[in-house]
């Protein structure tokens, strides 16, 4: 979805309104469903506060200022200005700040940013489980008769959501905006109704209530931040989804709809608590559904479930996009990626990621069985990701925007203090379930870093067994091997060198095609490569051509498209017409490396500084299960020839 007009100007008028409406569904689903469980956890969770009017006002004040400081000021006001050619998110920010600096500094920054990105997978696993459970628990609030059906219903809804992913989100996406709009209208009206009965709760907008709360409660007051952070759980999504809509529609939707609706509902729940203090000890305590008139409970459950599905969809789609970026930046193996829309570039489906997320979500629902128990797992990933973003943003201010150090420290130290306060409070949740996102993030981080290191070693070994073209081409001119009609394409990760697959082909078959095209696909640390710089072709002589195709981390390589566009550039001056670049007439040669882990065999090269045995084995498993290069680059299977080589890790 483009967020700029044809003239390049930011959207205005009806276009701006339409994008803002769509952003409600895609961007704000996660943060919009937080009222289902956030206030409840402040007074009934593992670190719950004792009820008193002062504590209710203090917590509401914390919520109000957390929303305004973290979301309105930090993300909406500042971080969203740090776009990588229009794209946002941790990996986009990491790609933006990585160039330059010492190798050690770049490496530490890379590891830090990678772990922050890995935390988002923890968020993506928990959000569908907690949002859907929180919505359906309204059934047990109405009557205990439905309580045994809450978990099975949640499993069925989550399974159905993951099942329809293969059909694409284009159709479902059309109802996201209207459905989320209805949700925000409903929660705002419920809040207004409760506030009207007890308007004294509006005093919580005074920050003195938050300050007095900390002074009065001390350490216990600090621990409640683990529940307060639940109100800003979707903050990172604003930044990550910026590329779909642009900053203006996201800002407009936040200030005109989302922020007012959230504040009204949270304050409404606070007003109800002040009027019904005895309800805190009740078994069915649920301040959100307590605001709903009895006749509207079931319709509200349906609306809340729909909003939870929207929130879940945003995180699932975000996991797909994050994985696509990781693949293009070299942090993940090739995986099957299906484009579900011919018009929207961001609409993709990844079966492997989908299956892993589904299994993890169902496991969480079956293990924790309630939104209250799951809330203990939430927050660690969110606060950790926010802290990572703050640090990377500080690097950007200093290195890219050339801010003086005192300004960088003055601004970002405030962000870091707030992020660390939330993170510190959430670390107290680790025994109660906070370990879940850490385990998920740690696993993803280990896989990403192992793949990056393993591929670096494989590339180094392939480079050693390659032959520079400035040596290979003159040798071909002297030897004059037999040439057959047609075009042969050799895929290679190393430009300006004859890859091992070409050397093996020549050694065993003792023949070459008239045209030999060496194609290298490179990934840039920008979302989309400029079309003018997409492909470069260089004639090397003796019928050899070096082709380099560049793609951004939000793009999928299209080798057939590249070949179709360069036919004229492969024509020699004495030829009357360009060579045929029909896929049915091209032979594609790919190298297939067999990775040997363990004792080195005679004659098999070993990487310098090889990985530990367990990481080498893990890398071998990932490599064997990766999608084939032919499938990833869109090559016709019946035109692909693979030649193997053994590499010792």
SULPE-V383657 format. One record per residue. SS is DSSP state (helix for helix, strand for strand, loop for the rest). PSI is psi in degrees with one decimal (none if undefined). OMEGA is omega in whole degrees, -180 to 180 (999 if undefined). Layout:
# SULPE-V383657
ss=SS psi=PSI omega=OMEGA
ss=SS psi=PSI omega=OMEGA
This chain:
# SULPE-V383657
ss=loop psi=121.5 omega=-179
ss=loop psi=138.9 omega=179
ss=loop psi=15.6 omega=175
ss=strand psi=149.4 omega=177
ss=loop psi=174.9 omega=-178
ss=loop psi=-27.9 omega=-179
ss=loop psi=-5.1 omega=-180
ss=loop psi=-0.4 omega=-180
ss=loop psi=150.9 omega=175
ss=strand psi=152.8 omega=-177
ss=loop psi=147.8 omega=178
ss=loop psi=167.8 omega=172
ss=helix psi=-131.1 omega=-176
ss=helix psi=-35.3 omega=180
ss=helix psi=-44.7 omega=179
ss=helix psi=-42.7 omega=179
ss=helix psi=-41.6 omega=180
ss=helix psi=-43.1 omega=179
ss=helix psi=-38.7 omega=179
ss=helix psi=-39.4 omega=179
ss=helix psi=-43.8 omega=179
ss=helix psi=-36.4 omega=-180
ss=helix psi=-29.0 omega=178
ss=helix psi=-42.5 omega=-177
ss=helix psi=-44.8 omega=-173
ss=helix psi=-43.7 omega=-171
ss=helix psi=-37.4 omega=-167
ss=loop psi=11.6 omega=179
ss=helix psi=-42.9 omega=-176
ss=helix psi=-55.4 omega=-178
ss=helix psi=-26.3 omega=-178
ss=helix psi=-24.1 omega=-179
ss=loop psi=-0.3 omega=179
ss=helix psi=-31.7 omega=178
ss=helix psi=-16.5 omega=179
ss=helix psi=-28.9 omega=-173
ss=loop psi=-12.7 omega=-171
ss=helix psi=-54.2 omega=-179
ss=helix psi=-40.5 omega=-180
ss=helix psi=-41.2 omega=-178
ss=helix psi=-25.8 omega=179
ss=helix psi=-28.2 omega=-175
ss=helix psi=-6.1 omega=180
ss=helix psi=-0.1 omega=-178
ss=loop psi=-174.0 omega=-180
ss=loop psi=-27.9 omega=-179
ss=loop psi=43.2 omega=-175
ss=loop psi=152.4 omega=177
ss=loop psi=148.8 omega=173
ss=loop psi=147.3 omega=-178
ss=loop psi=132.3 omega=168
ss=loop psi=157.9 omega=-180
ss=helix psi=-39.8 omega=-180
ss=helix psi=-39.1 omega=-180
ss=helix psi=-38.1 omega=177
ss=helix psi=-48.3 omega=-180
ss=helix psi=-37.0 omega=179
ss=helix psi=-44.1 omega=-180
ss=helix psi=-40.5 omega=177
ss=helix psi=-38.4 omega=178
ss=helix psi=-41.2 omega=176
ss=helix psi=-43.0 omega=-180
ss=helix psi=-45.6 omega=-179
ss=helix psi=-45.2 omega=-176
ss=helix psi=-25.1 omega=173
ss=helix psi=-44.7 omega=178
ss=helix psi=-43.7 omega=-175
ss=helix psi=-36.6 omega=-179
ss=helix psi=-52.8 omega=-174
ss=helix psi=-48.9 omega=-174
ss=helix psi=-57.3 omega=-174
ss=helix psi=-48.5 omega=-175
ss=helix psi=-54.6 omega=-174
ss=helix psi=-59.1 omega=-174
ss=helix psi=-54.5 omega=-177
ss=helix psi=-43.6 omega=-174
ss=helix psi=-36.2 omega=-171
ss=helix psi=-56.6 omega=-171
ss=helix psi=-34.8 omega=-179
ss=helix psi=-10.6 omega=174
ss=helix psi=-17.3 omega=-178
ss=loop psi=76.8 omega=-179
ss=loop psi=144.6 omega=176
ss=strand psi=89.3 omega=-175
ss=loop psi=45.3 omega=177
ss=loop psi=-17.3 omega=-178
ss=strand psi=149.8 omega=178
ss=loop psi=-174.4 omega=-179
ss=loop psi=162.9 omega=-174
ss=helix psi=-45.7 omega=-178
ss=helix psi=-36.2 omega=176
ss=helix psi=-40.7 omega=178
ss=helix psi=-40.2 omega=178
ss=helix psi=-43.6 omega=178
ss=helix psi=-29.9 omega=-179
ss=helix psi=-35.2 omega=-173
ss=helix psi=-10.3 omega=-175
ss=helix psi=-41.0 omega=-175
ss=loop psi=145.2 omega=179
ss=loop psi=172.7 omega=179
ss=loop psi=175.1 omega=-180
ss=loop psi=154.9 omega=178
ss=helix psi=-38.5 omega=180
ss=helix psi=-44.0 omega=179
ss=helix psi=-42.0 omega=178
ss=helix psi=-39.6 omega=-179
ss=helix psi=-43.6 omega=179
ss=helix psi=-41.6 omega=179
ss=helix psi=-40.0 omega=179
ss=helix psi=-48.0 omega=-180
ss=helix psi=-40.5 omega=-180
ss=helix psi=-47.9 omega=-180
ss=helix psi=-37.0 omega=179
ss=helix psi=-41.5 omega=-180
ss=helix psi=-37.0 omega=176
ss=helix psi=-41.5 omega=178
ss=helix psi=-39.6 omega=180
ss=helix psi=-32.7 omega=178
ss=helix psi=-28.5 omega=-180
ss=helix psi=-29.5 omega=176
ss=helix psi=-36.1 omega=175
ss=helix psi=-41.6 omega=176
ss=helix psi=-42.5 omega=-178
ss=helix psi=-27.9 omega=178
ss=helix psi=-38.9 omega=-173
ss=helix psi=-37.4 omega=-173
ss=helix psi=-50.6 omega=179
ss=helix psi=-39.6 omega=-177
ss=helix psi=-49.4 omega=-175
ss=helix psi=-36.1 omega=-178
ss=helix psi=-46.6 omega=-179
ss=helix psi=-43.8 omega=177
ss=helix psi=-43.5 omega=-180
ss=helix psi=-35.8 omega=180
ss=helix psi=-46.0 omega=-174
ss=helix psi=-20.7 omega=180
ss=loop psi=-11.9 omega=173
ss=helix psi=-25.6 omega=178
ss=helix psi=-44.0 omega=-180
ss=helix psi=-21.7 omega=175
ss=helix psi=-39.0 omega=-179
ss=helix psi=-46.8 omega=179
ss=loop psi=142.2 omega=180
ss=helix psi=-12.0 omega=-179
ss=helix psi=-33.1 omega=-176
ss=helix psi=-6.7 omega=-172
ss=loop psi=-40.7 omega=180
ss=loop psi=-15.7 omega=-175
ss=helix psi=-4.7 omega=-176
ss=helix psi=-51.6 omega=-178
ss=helix psi=-47.5 omega=177
ss=helix psi=-39.1 omega=178
ss=helix psi=-42.4 omega=179
ss=helix psi=-43.5 omega=178
ss=helix psi=-42.7 omega=-179
ss=helix psi=-43.5 omega=-178
ss=helix psi=-44.4 omega=180
ss=helix psi=-41.3 omega=179
ss=helix psi=-41.8 omega=178
ss=helix psi=-39.0 omega=179
ss=helix psi=-46.2 omega=180
ss=helix psi=-29.5 omega=-179
ss=helix psi=-34.6 omega=-177
ss=helix psi=-2.4 omega=-178
ss=helix psi=-34.8 omega=-177
ss=helix psi=-21.4 omega=179
ss=helix psi=-7.6 omega=180
ss=loop psi=158.3 omega=-177
ss=loop psi=5.1 omega=-177
ss=helix psi=-48.3 omega=-179
ss=helix psi=-47.5 omega=180
ss=helix psi=-35.1 omega=-177
ss=helix psi=-26.3 omega=-179
ss=helix psi=-23.8 omega=180
ss=helix psi=-5.4 omega=-179
ss=helix psi=-50.3 omega=-178
ss=helix psi=-54.8 omega=179
ss=helix psi=-43.1 omega=-178
ss=helix psi=-45.7 omega=180
ss=helix psi=-33.4 omega=176
ss=helix psi=-44.2 omega=177
ss=helix psi=-41.4 omega=179
ss=helix psi=-49.0 omega=-178
ss=helix psi=-36.9 omega=177
ss=helix psi=-44.8 omega=-178
ss=helix psi=-46.7 omega=-177
ss=helix psi=-30.5 omega=177
ss=helix psi=-44.7 omega=-180
ss=helix psi=-40.0 omega=177
ss=helix psi=-40.6 omega=179
ss=helix psi=-43.0 omega=-180
ss=helix psi=-41.7 omega=-179
ss=helix psi=-42.7 omega=-179
ss=helix psi=-38.2 omega=-180
ss=helix psi=-37.2 omega=-180
ss=helix psi=-30.9 omega=179
ss=helix psi=-18.5 omega=-179
ss=loop psi=69.0 omega=-174
ss=helix psi=-10.9 omega=-180
ss=helix psi=-20.0 omega=-178
ss=helix psi=-21.5 omega=-180
ss=helix psi=-15.7 omega=178
ss=helix psi=-17.9 omega=-178
ss=helix psi=-14.0 omega=177
ss=helix psi=-16.9 omega=177
ss=loop psi=119.6 omega=-178
ss=loop psi=-15.5 omega=179
ss=helix psi=-30.7 omega=179
ss=helix psi=-38.7 omega=178
ss=helix psi=-43.0 omega=-180
ss=helix psi=-46.8 omega=179
ss=helix psi=-33.7 omega=178
ss=helix psi=-46.9 omega=-180
ss=helix psi=-40.8 omega=180
ss=helix psi=-40.5 omega=-176
ss=helix psi=-42.8 omega=-172
ss=helix psi=-22.0 omega=177
ss=loop psi=-128.4 omega=-176
ss=helix psi=-39.5 omega=180
ss=helix psi=-37.1 omega=177
ss=helix psi=-34.4 omega=178
ss=helix psi=-39.9 omega=-176
ss=helix psi=-25.3 omega=-178
ss=loop psi=-13.6 omega=175
ss=helix psi=-23.7 omega=177
ss=helix psi=-26.5 omega=176
ss=helix psi=-36.4 omega=-179
ss=helix psi=-33.4 omega=-178
ss=helix psi=-19.8 omega=180
ss=helix psi=-22.3 omega=-178
ss=helix psi=-14.1 omega=-179
ss=helix psi=21.6 omega=-174
ss=loop psi=-24.1 omega=-179
ss=loop psi=9.7 omega=-177
ss=helix psi=-40.9 omega=-179
ss=helix psi=-27.1 omega=180
ss=helix psi=-31.2 omega=178
ss=helix psi=-45.0 omega=-177
ss=helix psi=-42.6 omega=-177
ss=helix psi=-33.1 omega=-177
ss=loop psi=9.2 omega=-177
ss=helix psi=-34.5 omega=-177
ss=helix psi=-23.5 omega=-179
ss=helix psi=-32.4 omega=-172
ss=helix psi=-24.2 omega=-173
ss=loop psi=160.7 omega=-174
ss=helix psi=-35.9 omega=-174
ss=helix psi=-49.0 omega=179
ss=helix psi=-36.2 omega=-180
ss=helix psi=-42.7 omega=179
ss=helix psi=-43.3 omega=-179
ss=helix psi=-45.4 omega=-180
ss=helix psi=-37.7 omega=-179
ss=helix psi=-52.5 omega=-174
ss=helix psi=-27.8 omega=-177
ss=helix psi=-28.7 omega=-173
ss=helix psi=-59.0 omega=-166
ss=helix psi=-53.3 omega=-178
ss=helix psi=-49.4 omega=178
ss=helix psi=-42.3 omega=-178
ss=helix psi=-43.3 omega=-180
ss=helix psi=-46.8 omega=-179
ss=helix psi=-43.7 omega=180
ss=helix psi=-42.0 omega=-178
ss=helix psi=-42.9 omega=178
ss=helix psi=-42.9 omega=179
ss=helix psi=-33.0 omega=176
ss=helix psi=-41.9 omega=177
ss=helix psi=-38.4 omega=177
ss=helix psi=-40.8 omega=178
ss=helix psi=-40.8 omega=178
ss=helix psi=-40.1 omega=179
ss=helix psi=-42.4 omega=-180
ss=helix psi=-32.6 omega=-179
ss=helix psi=-19.4 omega=-176
ss=loop psi=61.3 omega=-176
ss=helix psi=-27.2 omega=-178
ss=helix psi=-18.1 omega=-176
ss=helix psi=-19.2 omega=-176
ss=helix psi=-30.1 omega=-178
ss=helix psi=-6.7 omega=-178
ss=loop psi=147.1 omega=-178
ss=loop psi=-34.5 omega=-176
ss=loop psi=25.0 omega=-178
ss=loop psi=118.7 omega=179
ss=loop psi=88.8 omega=-174
ss=helix psi=-25.2 omega=179
ss=helix psi=-54.2 omega=-178
ss=helix psi=-17.8 omega=175
ss=helix psi=-25.3 omega=179
ss=loop psi=-17.3 omega=-173
ss=loop psi=128.2 omega=175
ss=loop psi=148.0 omega=-174
ss=helix psi=-34.2 omega=-178
ss=helix psi=-17.6 omega=-175
ss=helix psi=5.4 omega=-176
ss=helix psi=-51.3 omega=-175
ss=helix psi=-44.0 omega=174
ss=helix psi=-37.0 omega=-179
ss=helix psi=-34.6 omega=177
ss=helix psi=-41.2 omega=179
ss=helix psi=-45.5 omega=-180
ss=helix psi=-42.7 omega=-180
ss=helix psi=-39.2 omega=179
ss=helix psi=-41.3 omega=176
ss=helix psi=-42.8 omega=179
ss=helix psi=-35.9 omega=178
ss=helix psi=-38.0 omega=177
ss=helix psi=-40.6 omega=178
ss=helix psi=-45.1 omega=179
ss=helix psi=-41.5 omega=180
ss=helix psi=-41.4 omega=-179
ss=helix psi=-40.2 omega=-180
ss=helix psi=-40.6 omega=-180
ss=helix psi=-36.0 omega=178
ss=helix psi=-47.7 omega=178
ss=helix psi=-36.9 omega=178
ss=helix psi=-36.7 omega=178
ss=helix psi=-38.0 omega=176
ss=helix psi=-49.1 omega=-177
ss=helix psi=-41.5 omega=-180
ss=helix psi=-40.3 omega=179
ss=helix psi=-39.6 omega=177
ss=helix psi=-44.1 omega=178
ss=helix psi=-43.3 omega=-179
ss=helix psi=-39.3 omega=178
ss=helix psi=-47.0 omega=-176
ss=helix psi=-30.4 omega=-180
ss=loop psi=1.0 omega=175
ss=loop psi=19.6 omega=-179
ss=loop psi=-3.3 omega=-178
ss=loop psi=148.8 omega=178
ss=loop psi=164.0 omega=177
ss=loop psi=131.7 omega=177
ss=loop psi=156.2 omega=179
ss=loop psi=126.1 omega=-179
ss=loop psi=121.6 omega=-177
ss=strand psi=126.0 omega=175
ss=strand psi=120.7 omega=-175
ss=loop psi=0.1 omega=179
ss=loop psi=137.2 omega=179
ss=loop psi=-9.2 omega=-177
ss=loop psi=-30.7 omega=-178
ss=loop psi=116.2 omega=-177
ss=loop psi=-31.2 omega=-174
ss=loop psi=-6.1 omega=-175
ss=loop psi=100.6 omega=-177
ss=strand psi=162.4 omega=178
ss=strand psi=131.0 omega=-179
ss=loop psi=103.0 omega=-175
ss=helix psi=-41.5 omega=-178
ss=helix psi=-46.3 omega=179
ss=helix psi=-40.6 omega=-179
ss=helix psi=-45.7 omega=-179
ss=helix psi=-40.3 omega=-180
ss=helix psi=-43.4 omega=179
ss=helix psi=-43.2 omega=180
ss=helix psi=-48.1 omega=-178
ss=helix psi=-41.7 omega=-179
ss=helix psi=-41.9 omega=-180
ss=helix psi=-45.7 omega=-180
ss=helix psi=-39.9 omega=178
ss=helix psi=-42.0 omega=180
ss=helix psi=-42.9 omega=180
ss=helix psi=-44.6 omega=-177
ss=helix psi=-30.2 omega=-179
ss=helix psi=-46.7 omega=-172
ss=helix psi=-34.2 omega=167
ss=loop psi=1.0 omega=176
ss=loop psi=155.5 omega=179
ss=helix psi=-30.8 omega=179
ss=helix psi=-45.1 omega=178
ss=helix psi=-37.4 omega=-180
ss=helix psi=-27.5 omega=180
ss=helix psi=-26.5 omega=178
ss=loop psi=-24.2 omega=179
ss=loop psi=-19.7 omega=-175
ss=loop psi=153.5 omega=174
ss=loop psi=-40.1 omega=180
ss=helix psi=-47.3 omega=180
ss=helix psi=-42.8 omega=-177
ss=helix psi=-50.6 omega=-177
ss=helix psi=-34.7 omega=177
ss=helix psi=-40.6 omega=178
ss=helix psi=-41.0 omega=179
ss=helix psi=-39.6 omega=178
ss=helix psi=-43.1 omega=178
ss=helix psi=-45.0 omega=179
ss=helix psi=-41.5 omega=-180
ss=helix psi=-43.2 omega=-179
ss=helix psi=-46.2 omega=179
ss=helix psi=-36.1 omega=178
ss=helix psi=-38.0 omega=178
ss=helix psi=-41.1 omega=177
ss=helix psi=-40.9 omega=179
ss=helix psi=-45.8 omega=-179
ss=helix psi=-40.4 omega=-176
ss=helix psi=-48.6 omega=-171
ss=helix psi=-36.5 omega=-175
ss=loop psi=-41.9 omega=-178
ss=loop psi=-4.4 omega=175
ss=loop psi=37.7 omega=174
ss=loop psi=146.5 omega=173
ss=loop psi=149.9 omega=-173
ss=helix psi=-38.0 omega=-177
ss=helix psi=-35.1 omega=178
ss=helix psi=-40.0 omega=179
ss=helix psi=-47.1 omega=-178
ss=helix psi=-42.9 omega=-178
ss=helix psi=-39.7 omega=-177
ss=helix psi=-56.1 omega=-171
ss=helix psi=-21.3 omega=177
ss=helix psi=-33.8 omega=177
ss=helix psi=-44.3 omega=177
ss=helix psi=-46.9 omega=-175
ss=helix psi=-40.2 omega=179
ss=helix psi=-45.5 omega=179
ss=helix psi=-45.4 omega=-180
ss=helix psi=-42.9 omega=-179
ss=helix psi=-31.6 omega=176
ss=helix psi=-46.4 omega=177
ss=helix psi=-43.8 omega=-178
ss=helix psi=-43.5 omega=179
ss=helix psi=-43.0 omega=178
ss=helix psi=-37.2 omega=-178
ss=helix psi=-25.5 omega=177
ss=helix psi=-23.5 omega=176
ss=loop psi=-17.1 omega=-180
ss=loop psi=-9.0 omega=-172
ss=helix psi=-45.1 omega=179
ss=helix psi=-26.2 omega=-176
ss=helix psi=2.0 omega=-180
ss=loop psi=-6.8 omega=179
ss=loop psi=-11.8 omega=178
ss=helix psi=-20.9 omega=-174
ss=helix psi=-56.4 omega=-180
ss=helix psi=-28.7 omega=178
ss=helix psi=-42.0 omega=178
ss=helix psi=-44.5 omega=179
ss=helix psi=-48.6 omega=-179
ss=helix psi=-41.8 omega=179
ss=helix psi=-39.8 omega=179
ss=helix psi=-47.4 omega=180
ss=helix psi=-42.3 omega=180
ss=helix psi=-43.0 omega=179
ss=helix psi=-42.6 omega=180
ss=helix psi=-44.3 omega=-179
ss=helix psi=-48.1 omega=-177
ss=helix psi=-35.9 omega=177
ss=helix psi=-43.1 omega=-180
ss=helix psi=-43.0 omega=-180
ss=helix psi=-46.1 omega=-179
ss=helix psi=-43.1 omega=-180
ss=helix psi=-43.6 omega=180
ss=helix psi=-35.5 omega=177
ss=helix psi=-41.1 omega=179
ss=helix psi=-41.9 omega=179
ss=helix psi=-42.9 omega=179
ss=helix psi=-41.2 omega=179
ss=helix psi=-39.8 omega=179
ss=helix psi=-39.2 omega=178
ss=helix psi=-36.4 omega=179
ss=helix psi=-39.0 omega=179
ss=helix psi=-33.6 omega=-178
ss=loop psi=4.5 omega=176
ss=loop psi=169.2 omega=180
ss=strand psi=125.6 omega=-180
ss=strand psi=140.3 omega=-178
ss=helix psi=-31.3 omega=-179
ss=helix psi=-10.7 omega=171
ss=helix psi=-36.3 omega=-175
ss=helix psi=-44.6 omega=-176
ss=helix psi=-48.5 omega=177
ss=helix psi=-34.3 omega=178
ss=helix psi=-39.1 omega=177
ss=helix psi=-36.6 omega=179
ss=helix psi=-34.8 omega=179
ss=helix psi=-42.9 omega=-173
ss=helix psi=-30.1 omega=-180
ss=loop psi=66.3 omega=177
ss=loop psi=160.8 omega=-180
ss=strand psi=134.7 omega=-180
ss=strand psi=136.9 omega=179
ss=strand psi=153.8 omega=-178
ss=strand psi=152.0 omega=174
ss=strand psi=-176.3 omega=-177
ss=strand psi=132.0 omega=174
ss=strand psi=131.2 omega=180
ss=strand psi=124.2 omega=177
ss=strand psi=116.6 omega=177
ss=strand psi=129.2 omega=-179
ss=loop psi=143.0 omega=178
ss=loop psi=-4.6 omega=-175
ss=loop psi=104.5 omega=178
ss=loop psi=160.6 omega=177
ss=loop psi=26.6 omega=177
ss=strand psi=147.3 omega=174
ss=strand psi=114.1 omega=-174
ss=loop psi=159.7 omega=179
ss=helix psi=-35.8 omega=-179
ss=helix psi=-35.7 omega=177
ss=helix psi=-42.1 omega=180
ss=helix psi=-40.2 omega=178
ss=helix psi=-42.7 omega=179
ss=helix psi=-45.7 omega=-179
ss=helix psi=-37.5 omega=-179
ss=helix psi=-42.7 omega=-174
ss=helix psi=-37.5 omega=-176
ss=helix psi=-19.5 omega=176
ss=loop psi=41.1 omega=-179
ss=strand psi=151.8 omega=176
ss=strand psi=154.0 omega=174
ss=strand psi=162.6 omega=179
ss=strand psi=-41.4 omega=178
ss=strand psi=124.6 omega=177
ss=strand psi=116.3 omega=-176
ss=strand psi=119.3 omega=177
ss=strand psi=111.4 omega=-174
ss=strand psi=124.9 omega=175
ss=strand psi=125.0 omega=177
ss=strand psi=120.7 omega=-179
ss=strand psi=147.9 omega=178
ss=strand psi=131.2 omega=180
ss=loop psi=157.9 omega=179
ss=loop psi=42.5 omega=174
ss=loop psi=157.4 omega=-176
ss=loop psi=-48.9 omega=-180
ss=loop psi=137.4 omega=176
ss=loop psi=150.0 omega=176
ss=loop psi=136.2 omega=-179
ss=helix psi=-35.1 omega=-178
ss=helix psi=-28.2 omega=-179
ss=helix psi=9.3 omega=-173
ss=loop psi=-49.0 omega=-172
ss=strand psi=134.1 omega=171
ss=strand psi=137.9 omega=-179
ss=strand psi=131.0 omega=179
ss=strand psi=121.8 omega=177
ss=strand psi=126.5 omega=-178
ss=strand psi=-4.6 omega=-177
ss=strand psi=160.9 omega=179
ss=loop psi=28.8 omega=178
ss=loop psi=10.3 omega=180
ss=strand psi=140.5 omega=179
ss=strand psi=136.1 omega=176
ss=strand psi=119.9 omega=-179
ss=strand psi=126.5 omega=176
ss=strand psi=120.3 omega=179
ss=strand psi=129.3 omega=-177
ss=strand psi=136.3 omega=178
ss=strand psi=146.6 omega=175
ss=loop psi=172.1 omega=-175
ss=loop psi=-4.9 omega=175
ss=loop psi=8.8 omega=-176
ss=loop psi=157.2 omega=175
ss=loop psi=126.1 omega=-179
ss=loop psi=143.3 omega=-180
ss=loop psi=84.1 omega=-177
ss=helix psi=-44.0 omega=176
ss=helix psi=-39.1 omega=178
ss=helix psi=-39.1 omega=177
ss=helix psi=-46.6 omega=-178
ss=helix psi=-38.9 omega=180
ss=helix psi=-28.8 omega=-175
ss=helix psi=-9.6 omega=-173
ss=loop psi=11.5 omega=-176
ss=loop psi=-44.7 omega=-177
ss=helix psi=-32.0 omega=-179
ss=helix psi=-12.2 omega=179
ss=helix psi=4.5 omega=-179
ss=loop psi=125.5 omega=175
ss=loop psi=152.7 omega=-178
ss=loop psi=-35.5 omega=-177
ss=loop psi=-7.2 omega=180
ss=loop psi=143.1 omega=-178
ss=loop psi=-34.4 omega=-178
ss=loop psi=160.4 omega=-180
ss=loop psi=152.3 omega=179
ss=loop psi=149.9 omega=178
ss=loop psi=129.6 omega=179
ss=loop psi=26.0 omega=174
ss=loop psi=137.3 omega=-175
ss=helix psi=-31.8 omega=-178
ss=helix psi=-9.9 omega=-177
ss=helix psi=6.5 omega=-179
ss=strand psi=140.0 omega=173
ss=strand psi=126.7 omega=-180
ss=strand psi=130.4 omega=-180
ss=strand psi=124.9 omega=-180
ss=strand psi=145.9 omega=174
ss=strand psi=137.1 omega=177
ss=strand psi=106.9 omega=-177
ss=strand psi=127.5 omega=172
ss=strand psi=117.3 omega=-175
ss=strand psi=125.4 omega=179
ss=strand psi=120.0 omega=-180
ss=loop psi=128.3 omega=180
ss=loop psi=-148.0 omega=-176
ss=loop psi=133.8 omega=-178
ss=loop psi=134.2 omega=177
ss=loop psi=149.9 omega=178
ss=loop psi=134.1 omega=177
ss=loop psi=-5.4 omega=180
ss=loop psi=120.2 omega=-177
ss=loop psi=149.1 omega=179
ss=strand psi=139.9 omega=-178
ss=loop psi=145.8 omega=175
ss=loop psi=133.5 omega=-180
ss=loop psi=46.2 omega=-174
ss=loop psi=155.5 omega=-179
ss=loop psi=163.4 omega=173
ss=loop psi=154.0 omega=-174
ss=helix psi=-43.1 omega=-177
ss=helix psi=-36.4 omega=179
ss=helix psi=-36.3 omega=178
ss=helix psi=-41.3 omega=177
ss=helix psi=-41.6 omega=178
ss=helix psi=-44.3 omega=178
ss=helix psi=-39.8 omega=178
ss=helix psi=-41.9 omega=178
ss=helix psi=-44.1 omega=180
ss=helix psi=-41.2 omega=-179
ss=helix psi=-40.8 omega=-179
ss=helix psi=-28.8 omega=-178
ss=helix psi=-0.1 omega=178
ss=loop psi=153.1 omega=175
ss=loop psi=144.7 omega=-180
ss=loop psi=151.2 omega=179
ss=helix psi=-37.0 omega=180
ss=helix psi=-43.8 omega=178
ss=helix psi=-40.8 omega=-178
ss=helix psi=-39.6 omega=-178
ss=loop psi=1.3 omega=176
ss=loop psi=31.1 omega=-178
ss=loop psi=143.8 omega=179
ss=loop psi=124.3 omega=-175
ss=helix psi=-34.1 omega=-177
ss=helix psi=1.9 omega=178
ss=helix psi=8.6 omega=-175
ss=strand psi=132.4 omega=174
ss=strand psi=125.6 omega=179
ss=strand psi=133.2 omega=176
ss=strand psi=129.8 omega=-172
ss=strand psi=160.2 omega=174
ss=strand psi=150.3 omega=178
ss=strand psi=135.0 omega=178
ss=strand psi=136.0 omega=179
ss=strand psi=124.6 omega=178
ss=loop psi=none omega=999
